[in-house]
Amino acid sequence: MHTPELALLIRRAKERHAALFSNMIAMGDVKLASFRPPYYLPTLGICAELRLYDTQDYRGPIADLVLVPAEQMDAPDAAWDALAARIEALRENPRAALARPLEDTLGLRAVEYSPGLFEDPSRDEARAASLSKMNARFALVEAKFREHYSLRLPRWMAVLAAFFDSVDDVERAGLDALGRSSCGVLDYFEDGGLDRNVKEGLDPRLEMRFRRDPPEMVSFLWGDGDGQHFGMFYDDPAELPARIVSNWARDTGETSCDDELTGISLLLERTRERIADPYRDVANPVPLALYAIEAALRWFVAADNAAVNEDGPVPYQRDERMQLLGGISAVLPKSAFARARSNQSPDSRYAEYKSKRPSKILREWIDEARDELARGKPAFAYILGRELHWFDGDAHRAVGAELLIAAYRALGRDALAEIARVHTEKRDLPSVGVFERR
């Protein structure tokens, strides 16, 4: 358990680290840097990731090193002074050190991963406290979410919020290495998250809604580039979200299903994939912080499973979905279809969408979709509407929205119709952040 005295020693260690590495230490065309805060491991002491690199090609050794051994925590100045002296000595020939292990150059112990390295009863206590806090907030968050979206919120979202609430410095570095951070719905769980005001004239359903996102998607997690973001996918507003999907907003804008069904399982699987990456450059070993994240996520698995069990079965998780232009479809009842269109495919429809003016064939499809809608068969209107929403062409935007909104209403999915409506009205916003930030 962390005592107040230990907490003070850790804080002072962070201050010494910040003073030493506030700027990259330049040694001609070689630099020594430590970009992230140090972290404490009970068995080792104060540790941090350091890197020495050539400023031309950025190559050089990287290592997590023990800066202050556990046995020196009570009197750490000698360890810091010794490190400063070694850094000064390094200035004499820094290029030679580029080919040596950093621990040898600085005379420090390297932190090597082993099972149990990140086990710490105080961390378990912090996670349990965060889990209790977020579970207590769930009812209020779920009510606010239902007020804004008219959708149901799964209980596993509180467990994911607890994970993010509980991360320490090394786990935060692991999230950086993984390229994941919370957003969207998870912000409701933050302190003050339920009291945020929406910017004038905007709608909370536009938060984290990129212009090609399908109405079924409600985002909760950032990815690591090109506008990647993850969201819950709602086939039916009356039910819990069946799947997790991801979308690359600044790339293709396509939406695809992930195999994992909760936020914790998604992050855990991605972390393990990153650790086991067979294509990793041997010059860049697995960041120890990824192992810290893996250990933290494993702690939340039991709570995640309990949340899923409490919610009960979720329809549509394994149902077949159509592949649409721009990504997966929602699961539609067979009664929504009028006839099979074996001569059509997303690619063949795309060829018609590319016309600057609606082609004769596309006009016929639109008329056909409207006719089927009138007869209680909204599937074709949904297909065209979703694809035209993704295609995002000026000539087809209005009719695409008309078909999609009408299809949702015919399916009894009014909450999705309303998301489509507000998105269509405000699709050209310069930002996906619609809440006021303090």
Rosetta blueprint (number, residue, H / E / L):
1 M L
2 H L
3 T L
4 P H
5 E H
6 L H
7 A H
8 L H
9 L H
10 I H
11 R H
12 R H
13 A H
14 K H
15 E H
16 R H
17 H H
18 A H
19 A H
20 L H
21 F L
22 S L
23 N L
24 M L
25 I E
26 A E
27 M E
28 G L
29 D L
30 V E
31 K E
32 L E
33 A E
34 S L
35 F L
36 R L
37 P L
38 P L
39 Y E
40 Y E
41 L E
42 P L
43 T L
44 L L
45 G E
46 I E
47 C E
48 A E
49 E E
50 L E
51 R E
52 L E
53 Y E
54 D E
55 T L
56 Q L
57 D L
58 Y L
59 R L
60 G L
61 P L
62 I E
63 A E
64 D E
65 L E
66 V E
67 L E
68 V E
69 P E
70 A H
71 E H
72 Q H
73 M L
74 D L
75 A L
76 P L
77 D H
78 A H
79 A H
80 W H
81 D H
82 A H
83 L H
84 A H
85 A H
86 R H
87 I H
88 E H
89 A H
90 L H
91 R L
92 E L
93 N L
94 P H
95 R H
96 A H
97 A H
98 L L
99 A L
100 R L
101 P L
102 L H
103 E H
104 D H
105 T H
106 L H
107 G L
108 L L
109 R L
110 A E
111 V L
112 E L
113 Y L
114 S L
115 P L
116 G L
117 L L
118 F L
119 E L
120 D L
121 P H
122 S H
123 R H
124 D H
125 E H
126 A H
127 R H
128 A H
129 A H
130 S H
131 L H
132 S H
133 K H
134 M H
135 N H
136 A H
137 R H
138 F H
139 A H
140 L H
141 V H
142 E H
143 A H
144 K H
145 F H
146 R H
147 E H
148 H H
149 Y H
150 S L
151 L L
152 R L
153 L L
154 P L
155 R L
156 W H
157 M H
158 A H
159 V H
160 L H
161 A H
162 A H
163 F H
164 F H
165 D H
166 S H
167 V L
168 D L
169 D H
170 V H
171 E H
172 R H
173 A H
174 G H
175 L H
176 D H
177 A H
178 L H
179 G L
180 R L
181 S E
182 S E
183 C L
184 G H
185 V H
186 L H
187 D H
188 Y H
189 F H
190 E L
191 D L
192 G L
193 G H
194 L H
195 D H
196 R L
197 N L
198 V E
199 K L
200 E L
201 G L
202 L L
203 D L
204 P H
205 R H
206 L H
207 E L
208 M L
209 R L
210 F L
211 R L
212 R L
213 D L
214 P L
215 P L
216 E L
217 M E
218 V E
219 S E
220 F E
221 L E
222 W E
223 G L
224 D L
225 G L
226 D L
227 G L
228 Q E
229 H E
230 F E
231 G E
232 M E
233 F E
234 Y L
235 D L
236 D L
237 P L
238 A L
239 E L
240 L L
241 P L
242 A L
243 R E
244 I E
245 V E
246 S E
247 N E
248 W E
249 A L
250 R L
251 D L
252 T L
253 G L
254 E L
255 T E
256 S E
257 C E
258 D L
259 D L
260 E L
261 L L
262 T L
263 G H
264 I H
265 S H
266 L H
267 L H
268 L H
269 E H
270 R H
271 T H
272 R H
273 E H
274 R H
275 I H
276 A L
277 D L
278 P L
279 Y L
280 R L
281 D L
282 V L
283 A L
284 N L
285 P L
286 V L
287 P L
288 L H
289 A H
290 L H
291 Y H
292 A H
293 I H
294 E H
295 A H
296 A H
297 L H
298 R H
299 W H
300 F H
301 V H
302 A H
303 A H
304 D H
305 N H
306 A H
307 A H
308 V H
309 N H
310 E H
311 D H
312 G L
313 P L
314 V L
315 P L
316 Y L
317 Q L
318 R L
319 D L
320 E L
321 R L
322 M L
323 Q E
324 L E
325 L L
326 G L
327 G E
328 I E
329 S L
330 A L
331 V L
332 L L
333 P L
334 K H
335 S H
336 A H
337 F L
338 A L
339 R L
340 A L
341 R L
342 S L
343 N L
344 Q L
345 S L
346 P H
347 D H
348 S H
349 R H
350 Y H
351 A H
352 E H
353 Y H
354 K L
355 S L
356 K L
357 R L
358 P L
359 S L
360 K H
361 I H
362 L H
363 R H
364 E H
365 W H
366 I H
367 D H
368 E H
369 A H
370 R H
371 D H
372 E H
373 L H
374 A H
375 R L
376 G L
377 K L
378 P L
379 A H
380 F H
381 A H
382 Y H
383 I H
384 L H
385 G H
386 R H
387 E H
388 L H
389 H H
390 W H
391 F H
392 D L
393 G L
394 D L
395 A L
396 H L
397 R H
398 A H
399 V H
400 G H
401 A H
402 E H
403 L H
404 L H
405 I H
406 A H
407 A H
408 Y H
409 R H
410 A H
411 L L
412 G L
413 R L
414 D H
415 A H
416 L H
417 A H
418 E H
419 I H
420 A H
421 R H
422 V H
423 H H
424 T H
425 E H
426 K L
427 R L
428 D L
429 L L
430 P L
431 S L
432 V L
433 G L
434 V L
435 F E
436 E L
437 R L
438 R L
